């Protein structure tokens, strides 16, 4: 299982600070992961993407964590999506613009 996080950040340092806070958030729900990539998002200024690989042993805890990330999720055959641009979707984590969960 992989996550793609789209973060509103002006630089890499701000992105890393977000990642530290997200790590604390994930630990609270018993989810562990490894960071596989961090890069500036080429389509939107002041946005970075972070790719995460969720540890297999903690995948059972992801569902609970996701309900505390966003109020609404769109379900597709191979992934889940929550975004600030979705109607009636509230993202509970500051600076998180969008998250895609690849199942």
ZALUM-57085 format. One record per residue (C-alpha): residue number from 1; chain; x, y, z. Coordinates in Angstrom, 3 decimals, padded with zeros to 6 digits. Layout:
<atom><resi>NUM</resi><chain>A</chain><east>X</east><north>Y</north><up>Z</up></atom>
...
//
This chain:
<atom><resi>1</resi><chain>A</chain><east>000.000</east><north>000.000</north><up>000.000</up></atom>
<atom><resi>2</resi><chain>A</chain><east>001.306</east><north>003.421</north><up>-000.938</up></atom>
<atom><resi>3</resi><chain>A</chain><east>000.304</east><north>006.975</north><up>-000.102</up></atom>
<atom><resi>4</resi><chain>A</chain><east>000.904</east><north>010.044</north><up>-002.235</up></atom>
<atom><resi>5</resi><chain>A</chain><east>000.620</east><north>013.214</north><up>-000.171</up></atom>
<atom><resi>6</resi><chain>A</chain><east>000.339</east><north>016.608</north><up>-001.829</up></atom>
<atom><resi>7</resi><chain>A</chain><east>001.556</east><north>019.239</north><up>000.609</up></atom>
<atom><resi>8</resi><chain>A</chain><east>001.160</east><north>023.000</north><up>000.503</up></atom>
<atom><resi>9</resi><chain>A</chain><east>004.722</east><north>024.113</north><up>001.290</up></atom>
<atom><resi>10</resi><chain>A</chain><east>007.037</east><north>026.832</north><up>000.056</up></atom>
<atom><resi>11</resi><chain>A</chain><east>010.246</east><north>024.828</north><up>000.445</up></atom>
<atom><resi>12</resi><chain>A</chain><east>011.732</east><north>021.457</north><up>001.318</up></atom>
<atom><resi>13</resi><chain>A</chain><east>012.271</east><north>022.398</north><up>004.974</up></atom>
<atom><resi>14</resi><chain>A</chain><east>008.559</east><north>023.140</north><up>005.400</up></atom>
<atom><resi>15</resi><chain>A</chain><east>007.769</east><north>019.818</north><up>003.715</up></atom>
<atom><resi>16</resi><chain>A</chain><east>010.060</east><north>017.953</north><up>006.108</up></atom>
<atom><resi>17</resi><chain>A</chain><east>008.373</east><north>019.644</north><up>009.073</up></atom>
<atom><resi>18</resi><chain>A</chain><east>005.005</east><north>018.452</north><up>007.756</up></atom>
<atom><resi>19</resi><chain>A</chain><east>006.428</east><north>014.958</north><up>007.442</up></atom>
<atom><resi>20</resi><chain>A</chain><east>007.600</east><north>014.991</north><up>011.079</up></atom>
<atom><resi>21</resi><chain>A</chain><east>004.084</east><north>015.939</north><up>012.191</up></atom>
<atom><resi>22</resi><chain>A</chain><east>002.513</east><north>013.333</north><up>009.909</up></atom>
<atom><resi>23</resi><chain>A</chain><east>004.795</east><north>010.680</north><up>011.387</up></atom>
<atom><resi>24</resi><chain>A</chain><east>003.518</east><north>011.528</north><up>014.896</up></atom>
<atom><resi>25</resi><chain>A</chain><east>-000.044</east><north>011.370</north><up>013.578</up></atom>
<atom><resi>26</resi><chain>A</chain><east>000.492</east><north>007.940</north><up>011.954</up></atom>
<atom><resi>27</resi><chain>A</chain><east>002.150</east><north>006.490</north><up>015.064</up></atom>
<atom><resi>28</resi><chain>A</chain><east>-000.922</east><north>007.468</north><up>017.064</up></atom>
<atom><resi>29</resi><chain>A</chain><east>-002.926</east><north>005.047</north><up>014.871</up></atom>
<atom><resi>30</resi><chain>A</chain><east>-000.303</east><north>002.303</north><up>014.823</up></atom>
<atom><resi>31</resi><chain>A</chain><east>000.683</east><north>002.871</north><up>011.187</up></atom>
<atom><resi>32</resi><chain>A</chain><east>004.317</east><north>002.815</north><up>010.141</up></atom>
<atom><resi>33</resi><chain>A</chain><east>005.752</east><north>003.626</north><up>006.748</up></atom>
<atom><resi>34</resi><chain>A</chain><east>008.898</east><north>004.525</north><up>004.893</up></atom>
<atom><resi>35</resi><chain>A</chain><east>009.378</east><north>007.624</north><up>002.754</up></atom>
<atom><resi>36</resi><chain>A</chain><east>010.194</east><north>006.640</north><up>-000.815</up></atom>
<atom><resi>37</resi><chain>A</chain><east>010.253</east><north>010.062</north><up>-002.473</up></atom>
<atom><resi>38</resi><chain>A</chain><east>009.929</east><north>013.797</north><up>-001.814</up></atom>
<atom><resi>39</resi><chain>A</chain><east>009.838</east><north>016.267</north><up>-004.685</up></atom>
<atom><resi>40</resi><chain>A</chain><east>008.442</east><north>019.582</north><up>-005.800</up></atom>
<atom><resi>41</resi><chain>A</chain><east>005.115</east><north>019.151</north><up>-007.576</up></atom>
<atom><resi>42</resi><chain>A</chain><east>005.611</east><north>020.423</north><up>-011.099</up></atom>
<atom><resi>43</resi><chain>A</chain><east>001.980</east><north>021.387</north><up>-011.744</up></atom>
<atom><resi>44</resi><chain>A</chain><east>001.416</east><north>023.734</north><up>-008.812</up></atom>
<atom><resi>45</resi><chain>A</chain><east>003.749</east><north>026.300</north><up>-007.261</up></atom>
<atom><resi>46</resi><chain>A</chain><east>004.386</east><north>025.968</north><up>-003.528</up></atom>
<atom><resi>47</resi><chain>A</chain><east>003.414</east><north>022.312</north><up>-003.443</up></atom>
<atom><resi>48</resi><chain>A</chain><east>005.453</east><north>019.171</north><up>-002.796</up></atom>
<atom><resi>49</resi><chain>A</chain><east>004.624</east><north>015.497</north><up>-003.130</up></atom>
<atom><resi>50</resi><chain>A</chain><east>005.648</east><north>012.854</north><up>-000.646</up></atom>
<atom><resi>51</resi><chain>A</chain><east>005.444</east><north>009.149</north><up>-001.484</up></atom>
<atom><resi>52</resi><chain>A</chain><east>005.104</east><north>006.685</north><up>001.373</up></atom>
<atom><resi>53</resi><chain>A</chain><east>005.166</east><north>002.883</north><up>001.509</up></atom>
<atom><resi>54</resi><chain>A</chain><east>003.055</east><north>001.549</north><up>004.374</up></atom>
<atom><resi>55</resi><chain>A</chain><east>004.572</east><north>-001.298</north><up>006.369</up></atom>
<atom><resi>56</resi><chain>A</chain><east>002.630</east><north>-004.515</north><up>005.731</up></atom>
<atom><resi>57</resi><chain>A</chain><east>002.308</east><north>-005.312</north><up>009.423</up></atom>
<atom><resi>58</resi><chain>A</chain><east>000.423</east><north>-002.054</north><up>010.109</up></atom>
<atom><resi>59</resi><chain>A</chain><east>-001.951</east><north>-001.991</north><up>007.107</up></atom>
<atom><resi>60</resi><chain>A</chain><east>-004.868</east><north>-003.192</north><up>009.223</up></atom>
<atom><resi>61</resi><chain>A</chain><east>-004.735</east><north>000.147</north><up>011.083</up></atom>
<atom><resi>62</resi><chain>A</chain><east>-004.879</east><north>002.351</north><up>007.973</up></atom>
<atom><resi>63</resi><chain>A</chain><east>-008.691</east><north>002.510</north><up>007.731</up></atom>
<atom><resi>64</resi><chain>A</chain><east>-008.990</east><north>004.120</north><up>011.173</up></atom>
<atom><resi>65</resi><chain>A</chain><east>-006.233</east><north>006.570</north><up>010.333</up></atom>
<atom><resi>66</resi><chain>A</chain><east>-007.865</east><north>007.575</north><up>007.030</up></atom>
<atom><resi>67</resi><chain>A</chain><east>-011.122</east><north>008.526</north><up>008.741</up></atom>
<atom><resi>68</resi><chain>A</chain><east>-009.083</east><north>011.000</north><up>010.797</up></atom>
<atom><resi>69</resi><chain>A</chain><east>-007.395</east><north>012.511</north><up>007.739</up></atom>
<atom><resi>70</resi><chain>A</chain><east>-010.469</east><north>013.532</north><up>005.750</up></atom>
<atom><resi>71</resi><chain>A</chain><east>-014.237</east><north>013.647</north><up>006.076</up></atom>
<atom><resi>72</resi><chain>A</chain><east>-014.892</east><north>012.168</north><up>002.639</up></atom>
<atom><resi>73</resi><chain>A</chain><east>-013.073</east><north>009.755</north><up>000.334</up></atom>
<atom><resi>74</resi><chain>A</chain><east>-013.698</east><north>008.928</north><up>-003.313</up></atom>
<atom><resi>75</resi><chain>A</chain><east>-013.244</east><north>005.233</north><up>-003.995</up></atom>
<atom><resi>76</resi><chain>A</chain><east>-011.840</east><north>003.932</north><up>-007.272</up></atom>
<atom><resi>77</resi><chain>A</chain><east>-010.970</east><north>000.337</north><up>-008.223</up></atom>
<atom><resi>78</resi><chain>A</chain><east>-007.315</east><north>000.623</north><up>-007.149</up></atom>
<atom><resi>79</resi><chain>A</chain><east>-007.144</east><north>003.722</north><up>-004.970</up></atom>
<atom><resi>80</resi><chain>A</chain><east>-008.809</east><north>006.157</north><up>-002.592</up></atom>
<atom><resi>81</resi><chain>A</chain><east>-008.694</east><north>009.942</north><up>-002.950</up></atom>
<atom><resi>82</resi><chain>A</chain><east>-009.374</east><north>012.863</north><up>-000.622</up></atom>
<atom><resi>83</resi><chain>A</chain><east>-008.807</east><north>016.461</north><up>-001.717</up></atom>
<atom><resi>84</resi><chain>A</chain><east>-009.583</east><north>019.985</north><up>-000.604</up></atom>
<atom><resi>85</resi><chain>A</chain><east>-011.196</east><north>020.494</north><up>-004.009</up></atom>
<atom><resi>86</resi><chain>A</chain><east>-013.800</east><north>017.733</north><up>-003.497</up></atom>
<atom><resi>87</resi><chain>A</chain><east>-017.272</east><north>018.873</north><up>-002.591</up></atom>
<atom><resi>88</resi><chain>A</chain><east>-018.049</east><north>018.376</north><up>001.113</up></atom>
<atom><resi>89</resi><chain>A</chain><east>-014.542</east><north>017.096</north><up>001.857</up></atom>
<atom><resi>90</resi><chain>A</chain><east>-012.721</east><north>018.519</north><up>004.831</up></atom>
<atom><resi>91</resi><chain>A</chain><east>-009.046</east><north>017.679</north><up>005.257</up></atom>
<atom><resi>92</resi><chain>A</chain><east>-008.214</east><north>017.615</north><up>008.966</up></atom>
<atom><resi>93</resi><chain>A</chain><east>-004.426</east><north>017.876</north><up>008.636</up></atom>
<atom><resi>94</resi><chain>A</chain><east>-003.029</east><north>021.385</north><up>008.065</up></atom>
<atom><resi>95</resi><chain>A</chain><east>-001.223</east><north>021.919</north><up>004.744</up></atom>
<atom><resi>96</resi><chain>A</chain><east>-002.407</east><north>018.602</north><up>003.308</up></atom>
<atom><resi>97</resi><chain>A</chain><east>-003.979</east><north>019.459</north><up>-000.039</up></atom>
<atom><resi>98</resi><chain>A</chain><east>-004.672</east><north>015.988</north><up>-001.363</up></atom>
<atom><resi>99</resi><chain>A</chain><east>-003.917</east><north>012.353</north><up>-000.544</up></atom>
<atom><resi>100</resi><chain>A</chain><east>-004.118</east><north>009.306</north><up>-002.780</up></atom>
<atom><resi>101</resi><chain>A</chain><east>-003.993</east><north>005.834</north><up>-001.238</up></atom>
<atom><resi>102</resi><chain>A</chain><east>-002.975</east><north>003.101</north><up>-003.686</up></atom>
<atom><resi>103</resi><chain>A</chain><east>-004.350</east><north>-000.237</north><up>-002.554</up></atom>
//
